[in-house]
Amino acid sequence: MKAYLIDDEQANREVLQILIQKYYPEITVIGESDNLNTFLESRQIQENTDLLFLDILMPDSTGFDLLNQLQKRTFEVILVTGFEQFALQAFEHSVIDYVLKPIDKDRFCSAIEKAKKRISEKELLHSMQKQWDDRSKIAVIKNKKTFYVNCSSVAYMVGQSGGYTTIFCKNGESYLLSKSLSSLESECQDIPYFIRASQSVIINLDDIVSCDQGGSGYIGLKTNDFEVFLPRRKKREVLQQVEAYLKSKS
């Protein structure tokens, strides 16, 4: 795991260095800075960083300025600050944890463990997705020709009567398969981005653009502006799966 430190006070950066070296020697600190610009202006540093330790209040800026500019970040963030009042704002920015100065060793280690778990989950998910994207295809027949469709290109599948299923792809193509939805669900059970959202629909979580939790609830997809309404008895389970998957990618 690679870490980067941002704090305007050198003494605070040195404390973080000491704690990391003592309790987590497997973490490599690839750099540090007393301001935001060095990190913001280097895409290479951002891409090489797994975990960012970020101060909040600095002379000319705040840590939230950085988070606002890097909303699609791939690294995890632990905020390290002397002020309690920013906790709510911190979690609104999806940071992994919030550690107060002076740093308590147990609190520091707890934050690191959370980060390690999240990063490990993301790496596993990325590995699984890459395997499926590279290997997994669905054989479909259209106009008497066989096509092999990448699972990742499928937006949703709708079960039809008679044991058939229609597959709708992100590029607008659709195919009718002589397989039941349950059969396809079984074949795709190890693909993390597919979930059965209702009795007749399987969706690709990467295609979600909206989610309404009111009433029975529904999920909106980008492809075809498709909306799937969630059965009341299944609503909570589906929304938890959606939240867990999207959180693992954030």
C-alpha positions as CSV (number, residue, x, y, z in Angstrom):
1,M,0.0,0.0,0.0
2,K,1.3,3.5,-0.9
3,A,0.5,6.6,1.2
4,Y,0.9,10.3,0.7
5,L,0.8,12.9,3.5
6,I,-0.5,16.5,3.3
7,D,-0.2,18.7,6.4
8,D,1.1,22.3,6.6
9,E,3.1,21.5,9.8
10,Q,6.2,19.4,9.3
11,A,6.0,18.1,12.9
12,N,2.6,16.5,12.2
13,R,3.9,14.8,9.1
14,E,6.8,13.4,11.1
15,V,4.4,12.0,13.6
16,L,2.5,10.2,10.8
17,Q,5.8,8.9,9.4
18,I,6.8,7.5,12.8
19,L,3.4,5.8,13.4
20,I,3.3,4.3,9.9
21,Q,6.9,3.0,10.2
22,K,6.3,1.5,13.7
23,Y,2.9,-0.1,13.2
24,Y,2.5,-0.5,9.5
25,P,5.9,-1.0,7.9
26,E,4.3,-2.5,4.9
27,I,2.9,0.9,3.9
28,T,5.3,3.0,1.8
29,V,5.0,6.7,2.1
30,I,5.7,7.9,-1.5
31,G,5.6,11.6,-0.7
32,E,4.5,14.5,1.5
33,S,3.6,18.1,1.1
34,D,2.7,21.2,3.2
35,N,0.1,22.3,0.6
36,L,-2.5,20.9,-1.7
37,N,-1.0,22.0,-5.0
38,T,1.8,19.4,-5.3
39,F,-0.8,16.6,-5.1
40,L,-3.5,18.3,-7.2
41,E,-1.1,19.1,-10.0
42,S,0.3,15.6,-10.4
43,R,-1.9,12.9,-11.9
44,Q,0.9,10.4,-11.5
45,I,1.1,11.0,-7.7
46,Q,-2.7,10.6,-7.5
47,E,-2.7,7.4,-9.5
48,N,0.1,5.9,-7.3
49,T,-1.6,6.8,-4.1
50,D,-3.7,4.2,-2.3
51,L,-4.2,6.2,0.9
52,L,-4.1,9.9,1.5
53,F,-3.6,11.4,5.0
54,L,-5.1,14.9,4.7
55,D,-5.1,17.8,7.1
56,I,-8.2,20.1,7.0
57,L,-7.2,23.6,7.9
58,M,-4.1,25.0,6.1
59,P,-3.1,28.7,5.6
60,D,-4.5,29.2,2.1
61,S,-6.9,26.3,1.7
62,T,-8.7,23.4,3.3
63,G,-8.6,19.6,2.7
64,F,-12.1,19.9,1.5
65,D,-10.9,22.0,-1.4
66,L,-8.9,19.0,-2.6
67,L,-11.7,16.6,-2.1
68,N,-14.1,18.8,-4.0
69,Q,-11.7,18.9,-7.0
70,L,-11.1,15.2,-7.0
71,Q,-14.6,13.8,-6.5
72,K,-13.8,10.7,-8.7
73,R,-10.7,9.8,-6.8
74,T,-9.5,6.2,-6.7
75,F,-7.6,6.5,-3.4
76,E,-8.9,6.4,0.2
77,V,-8.7,9.4,2.5
78,I,-8.1,9.6,6.3
79,L,-8.6,13.1,7.6
80,V,-6.2,14.1,10.4
81,T,-7.2,17.3,12.2
82,G,-7.3,19.1,15.5
83,F,-11.0,20.1,15.1
84,E,-14.0,17.9,15.9
85,Q,-16.6,20.1,14.2
86,F,-15.7,18.9,10.7
87,A,-16.6,15.3,11.3
88,L,-20.0,15.4,9.5
89,Q,-18.6,17.3,6.5
90,A,-15.8,14.8,6.3
91,F,-18.1,11.8,6.0
92,E,-20.2,13.7,3.4
93,H,-17.0,13.6,1.3
94,S,-16.8,9.8,1.8
95,V,-13.5,9.7,3.7
96,I,-12.6,6.4,5.2
97,D,-12.1,7.8,8.7
98,Y,-11.5,11.0,10.8
99,V,-8.6,11.1,13.3
100,L,-8.1,13.9,15.8
101,K,-4.8,15.5,16.8
102,P,-3.0,14.8,19.0
103,I,-3.1,11.3,17.4
104,D,-4.1,8.4,19.6
105,K,-2.3,5.2,18.6
106,D,-5.3,3.0,18.8
107,R,-7.5,5.4,16.9
108,F,-4.8,5.7,14.2
109,C,-4.6,1.9,13.9
110,S,-8.3,1.6,13.7
111,A,-8.4,4.1,10.8
112,I,-5.6,2.2,9.0
113,E,-7.4,-1.1,9.4
114,K,-10.6,0.3,7.8
115,A,-8.5,1.7,4.9
116,K,-6.7,-1.6,4.4
117,K,-10.0,-3.5,4.3
118,R,-11.6,-1.1,1.8
119,I,-8.6,-1.1,-0.4
120,S,-8.4,-4.9,-0.3
121,E,-12.1,-5.2,-1.2
122,K,-11.6,-2.8,-4.2
123,E,-8.6,-4.7,-5.4
124,L,-10.5,-8.0,-5.2
125,L,-13.5,-6.5,-7.0
126,H,-11.2,-5.0,-9.7
127,S,-9.5,-8.4,-10.2
128,M,-12.8,-10.2,-10.5
129,Q,-14.2,-7.7,-12.9
130,K,-11.1,-7.9,-15.1
131,Q,-11.3,-11.7,-15.2
132,W,-15.0,-11.6,-16.2
133,D,-14.5,-8.8,-18.7
134,D,-11.6,-10.7,-20.3
135,R,-13.2,-14.2,-20.3
136,S,-17.0,-14.0,-19.8
137,K,-19.3,-13.8,-22.8
138,I,-22.8,-14.8,-23.5
139,A,-23.6,-16.6,-26.7
140,V,-26.6,-15.1,-28.5
141,I,-28.3,-15.8,-31.8
142,K,-29.7,-13.1,-34.1
143,N,-30.7,-13.5,-37.7
144,K,-29.4,-17.0,-37.6
145,K,-25.9,-15.8,-36.6
146,T,-24.2,-16.4,-33.3
147,F,-22.7,-13.4,-31.4
148,Y,-20.6,-13.5,-28.3
149,V,-21.6,-10.5,-26.0
150,N,-19.3,-9.4,-23.2
151,C,-21.1,-9.5,-19.9
152,S,-19.8,-6.0,-19.0
153,S,-21.7,-4.7,-22.1
154,V,-25.0,-6.0,-20.9
155,A,-27.2,-3.3,-19.2
156,Y,-30.1,-5.5,-18.1
157,M,-31.9,-8.8,-18.8
158,V,-35.7,-9.3,-18.8
159,G,-37.3,-12.7,-18.4
160,Q,-40.0,-13.6,-20.9
161,S,-42.7,-16.2,-20.9
162,G,-41.8,-19.6,-22.2
163,G,-38.4,-19.7,-20.7
164,Y,-36.9,-16.9,-22.8
165,T,-34.9,-13.9,-21.8
166,T,-34.2,-10.6,-23.7
167,I,-30.7,-9.1,-23.2
168,F,-30.4,-5.4,-23.6
169,C,-26.9,-4.1,-24.2
170,K,-25.4,-0.6,-23.5
171,N,-24.9,0.1,-27.2
172,G,-28.7,-0.3,-27.9
173,E,-28.6,-3.8,-29.3
174,S,-30.9,-6.4,-27.9
175,Y,-31.0,-10.2,-28.2
176,L,-33.6,-12.9,-27.4
177,L,-32.1,-16.0,-25.7
178,S,-33.8,-19.4,-25.3
179,K,-32.7,-19.5,-21.7
180,S,-34.7,-18.6,-18.6
181,L,-33.7,-15.7,-16.4
182,S,-33.0,-18.0,-13.5
183,S,-30.6,-20.0,-15.7
184,L,-28.7,-16.8,-16.6
185,E,-28.7,-15.8,-13.0
186,S,-27.1,-19.0,-12.1
187,E,-24.5,-18.7,-14.8
188,C,-23.7,-15.1,-13.8
189,Q,-23.8,-15.6,-10.0
190,D,-20.0,-14.8,-9.6
191,I,-20.1,-11.6,-11.6
192,P,-20.3,-8.8,-9.0
193,Y,-22.1,-6.2,-11.1
194,F,-25.1,-8.3,-11.9
195,I,-28.0,-8.6,-9.4
196,R,-31.5,-9.8,-9.7
197,A,-33.5,-6.7,-8.9
198,S,-37.0,-8.3,-9.3
199,Q,-38.6,-11.5,-10.4
200,S,-38.2,-10.7,-14.1
201,V,-35.2,-8.4,-14.2
202,I,-31.4,-8.7,-13.7
203,I,-29.5,-5.4,-13.9
204,N,-25.9,-4.3,-14.3
205,L,-25.0,-2.1,-11.3
206,D,-22.5,-0.2,-13.4
207,D,-25.5,1.2,-15.5
208,I,-27.4,2.7,-12.6
209,V,-28.0,6.5,-12.9
210,S,-30.8,6.9,-10.2
211,C,-32.3,5.2,-7.2
212,D,-35.6,6.1,-5.6
213,Q,-36.0,4.6,-2.1
214,G,-39.5,6.0,-1.5
215,G,-42.6,3.8,-1.7
216,S,-41.9,0.5,-3.4
217,G,-38.7,2.1,-4.8
218,Y,-37.2,1.8,-8.3
219,I,-33.8,1.9,-9.9
220,G,-33.1,3.9,-13.1
221,L,-30.6,2.7,-15.7
222,K,-28.8,4.8,-18.3
223,T,-29.5,2.4,-21.2
224,N,-33.0,3.0,-22.7
225,D,-33.9,5.1,-19.6
226,F,-35.0,1.7,-18.2
227,E,-36.6,1.7,-14.8
228,V,-37.1,-1.4,-12.7
229,F,-39.5,-1.3,-9.8
230,L,-38.5,-3.1,-6.7
231,P,-40.9,-5.6,-5.0
232,R,-41.6,-4.3,-1.4
233,R,-40.3,-7.6,0.1
234,K,-37.1,-7.4,-1.9
235,K,-36.5,-3.7,-1.8
236,R,-34.2,-3.5,1.2
237,E,-32.0,-6.4,0.1
238,V,-31.6,-4.9,-3.4
239,L,-30.8,-1.4,-2.2
240,Q,-28.2,-2.8,0.3
241,Q,-26.5,-4.7,-2.6
242,V,-26.5,-1.6,-4.7
243,E,-25.0,0.5,-1.9
244,A,-22.3,-2.0,-1.1
245,Y,-21.3,-2.4,-4.7
246,L,-21.1,1.4,-5.4
247,K,-19.3,2.0,-2.1
248,S,-16.7,-0.7,-3.0
249,K,-16.0,1.3,-6.2
250,S,-15.8,4.7,-4.7
